[in-house]
Amino acid sequence: MATMSLPDSRTEQDGTAVIRVLSYNIRSMRDDRAVLARVVRACAPDLVLVQEAPRFFRWRKYAARLAAATDLVVLGGGATAAGPLLLCSLRATVERTDDILLPRTPGLHRRGFATAVVRFAGARLGVVSCHLSLQRQERLAQAERLVETVDALDVEHAVVAGDLNDVPSGRSFRRLAGRYQDCWEVRPQGGEYTFPAHDPRRRLDAVFASDGIEVLGCGVPSGLPGVRDADLRAATDHLPVLAALRVPAARAV
């Protein structure tokens, strides 16, 4: 895998925020939890958009333990969003959160979105973590609903990330990439493919940013200081995607 070098988080003089955003399918923390926490800490994220967070017995306890082990706090989501979870650093000021459950299709897993609006210094940002369906038509409908959900946040800038269960040539992936910046395509860094972790051949996981956000780099954080390839393989069955973004300060009203 290619190595990665990303700028550290910072606040610029005009209130613009440089943030790190991590998208990660953690397979309900069924693998090596200590290694998972080590990977997340090494990425030094301001936001973690999780998929497949624990959803059943004592799921809040597991979410809290992951947050504590990674020096983050729980922002929203979890079982109440059918798996997507949001974590954030103490840099974030939380404006609001909302967990959205999508219509259930008989025989398929329930899906949902974890959403929030947060501020980093003078920058205001909508955030959505998603995990789309394995079934093609349901997945496309969920991608459409995802766009509507971001629009309903009523924010100038937004970041959307997750496990799309689709590849870049697929209709659902293309729907999102046609509306938002596909951060890997804009400024690729590190690795491209995210699944399966032991022998990645497909890019199922992605970070998207709305127009106006500057993408400083995005990809699988292989070679990032503190991130070992053995840890990436042991933490879960997906590789994470890490993006550095410059979010402009909100315009004065």
Secondary structure, 3 states (H helix, E strand, C coil): CCCCCCCCCEECCCCCEEEEEEEEECHHHCCCHHHHHHHHHHHCCCEEEEECCCCCCCHHHHHHHHHHHCCCEEEEECHHHCCCEEEECCCCEEEEEEEEECCCCCCCCCCEEEEEEEEECCEEEEEEEEECCCCHHHHHHHHHHHHHHHHHHCCCCEEEEEECCCCCCCHHHHHHHHHCEEHHHHCECCECCCECCCCCCECCEEEEECCCCEEEEEEECCCCCCCCHHHHHHHCCCCCEEEEEEECCCCCC
